[in-house]
Amino acid sequence: MTKVSAHLLKNGKAHAKSPQTFLATIIGAKYYRSDGSIPEDDVKSPMDTDGHGTHTASTAAGGLVKDASFFGLASGTARGGVPSARVAAYKVCWNDGCTDADILAAFDDAIADGVDIISVSLSSGSSDYFKNVIAIGAFHAMRNGILTSVSAGNGGPQLETIANFAPWTLSVAASTTDRDFFTKLQLGNNVSYKGFSISTSDIKNLPIIYGGDAPAEGFEGSSSRFCRTGSLDKNKVMGKIVFCDDLTSGGGPLLANAAGAVLSGREFGETSSPFPLPTAYLTRKDGSQAYIYINSTRNPTGTISKSTQEINKMAPLVASFSSRGPSPINPNILKPDLTAPGSNILAGWPATASLTGFELDKRVSAFNIISGTSMSCPHASAAAAYVKSFHPTWSPAAVKSSLMTTANPLNADLNPDAEFSYGSGQINPSKAAFPGLVYDVVEADYVNLLCGEGYTTKLLQIVTGNSKSSCPANHGTSPDLNYPAFVTSASPAKSINKVFNRTVTNVGSPTSTYEAKVIAPPGFKVEVNPSVLCFTSLGEKQSYTVTVQGVADKKTVVSGSLIWDDGTYQVKSPIVVYIPM
């Protein structure tokens, strides 16, 4: 299990009897420890001693804070996605991890407490739904009208790495933001390099030593070159900048009393992280050049400057760490569902938690900058809570549909894995509140899906939590779920003729006429029947089919879109054809 916290959001309207009833954002907090033991370095309470939970909760529902920053970086006015929301926090993870029993107990309590949205920046290690406590808990929540928003995972950029992919959840990928942080390293030969890290102070003209030349007793240079904890000789590195051949948390140099660190081996450059010491994280190419200087100079020196901020004009792009689809169980159901900001996110941080995870790091800040799909998840959770505040009776699937069909499209040329990296696109909360049409899915539809996957009654009831759940004798193969996306696999040089059946519900104008506008995936023909949908009332349902025909070439993923347009609302769904790996 990934060590993070889960938060369950209330939309601010569900329980407020008057504006004076609840003034605090946090209206409830519980902790869970099924075996009764508490780690020595933790606290037996809902208190956040890690920081991750505070960061995600404040991202979702933090209040307005002027002059917020991380030691002057990312300065401005900070606020959560829905500042008027109320948060119930359920602490299920500790310094030694999380247990399935605690996670399920928190889901049960959140459902009983009547939350509106569940935000889970947490991943489970199991693929099968009947073994996956997040999938099980989210199904129980769905049965009770609660949408669960989950992080897609940080296993990218490879395909088929997505961690949370149950069809009844909102799986959230991470995208970049329009700011980057860099740390300048200037060597004694006046050559400078741009490091990808966050340093809150600078160090000037200090000696640099190669970690491989400073092994501690019992270690070889082949080990100390990576600056692992305990591998460095304190007497050799004290007060100096240590050059390390790979990414390290900074704990090794910190514990060895080094003044700073230079790390080599950076592959992707869209995120920067705080380190306990002034640190410059260089690309492998720049790191090699810096090493040549260090190795060829009698007394090499360096200066590490405090980090600076630059505008990222290419944002949003899917972050390289963000896990990709398709789903390993239901590859023809789009996952992730959408993407949200998850790179270099400034959000709240408790004084009880180290900024970098090291006790020796004594810095204190009310904010921290970190990255991950754990950070993108609460952005989407807040957007879902925002939609729910306008439409409190909408089903979880309707809320999810509204977020997906109104998402801003991203450029597949800049994101090679296309929809398997960003889903339907980047969230657009203001549009999501008024989507025009929604694709609804009820519990029975998900049950039929599981039955089509070959679930026995016993396994089905594990997922549904309903002793009456069963598969009909003639359930057949996995049905076509009423999902706001169209995904099908293809074999190279083989023709396909895939038919999708969909039903939309009118939530826009009572009297409206929608026309289908299609952008077909390259090399394919797409036919929509009927191509015009006429509605005469709110809540009215209309069904249609989409037929995709063509021959797949060697490209792994190609995509297009279907937009239902009535002149006021544009309801967009991706059309994806892929060749399985």
Number of C-alpha atoms within 10 A of each C-alpha: 13 13 16 22 27 26 27 30 31 27 27 21 17 14 13 13 9 8 9 8 9 14 11 13 20 18 13 14 15 15 18 21 18 13 9 7 8 14 11 8 9 14 13 14 13 15 18 22 21 24 23 23 25 23 27 29 32 26 28 32 28 25 18 13 13 11 11 21 21 19 18 13 19 23 14 12 11 21 20 22 24 23 18 19 24 27 26 21 26 24 24 27 24 23 15 11 12 21 18 16 15 20 23 18 18 23 25 15 13 23 23 11 13 17 23 26 27 29 28 22 28 25 23 18 12 15 17 12 20 18 16 19 23 26 27 22 21 30 25 23 27 22 19 17 22 25 30 29 27 33 32 35 29 22 17 19 18 15 17 20 19 29 25 30 30 25 22 23 27 32 29 39 39 35 31 25 23 16 18 23 24 24 26 23 26 19 22 19 11 11 12 16 21 17 28 26 26 30 28 21 13 18 18 13 15 19 19 25 24 23 30 21 18 22 23 19 10 7 15 15 17 13 16 24 21 22 32 19 16 18 26 32 20 19 12 18 24 18 16 21 30 30 28 27 23 20 16 19 20 25 22 23 32 22 16 22 20 25 21 29 29 30 26 25 17 17 11 11 17 22 25 23 20 21 25 25 25 26 34 31 32 28 20 16 12 18 24 15 13 22 18 11 18 21 13 9 12 8 13 18 21 25 23 27 21 21 27 17 15 11 11 14 10 11 16 20 24 33 30 23 23 31 32 30 31 26 23 15 13 16 18 19 23 28 34 35 30 30 36 29 29 28 31 25 23 24 26 28 26 21 16 12 19 20 25 22 15 16 12 12 15 12 13 16 17 15 24 25 22 22 24 25 30 30 30 30 32 35 31 32 31 28 25 32 29 23 25 24 19 13 14 16 11 17 20 26 26 26 28 30 26 28 32 31 31 26 25 17 19 20 15 17 8 11 16 15 22 23 32 27 36 32 28 30 29 27 25 18 21 13 18 22 21 18 25 27 29 28 23 24 18 16 17 11 15 19 19 23 22 22 24 17 16 16 18 12 15 12 18 23 18 15 23 24 15 12 11 9 17 18 18 10 7 8 15 14 13 14 16 17 21 20 24 29 27 28 21 20 17 20 16 15 11 10 14 18 14 16 17 18 16 19 17 21 19 22 17 19 16 14 11 19 15 21 17 19 17 20 15 20 20 14 11 19 15 20 16 18 13 13 15 15 19 15 18 12 15 16 15 14 18 15 12 15 15 19 16 23 18 19 17 23 18 10 10 18 21 22 19 19 19 24 18 22 20 19 10 12 19 21 24 26 25 26 25 23 27 24 16 15 6
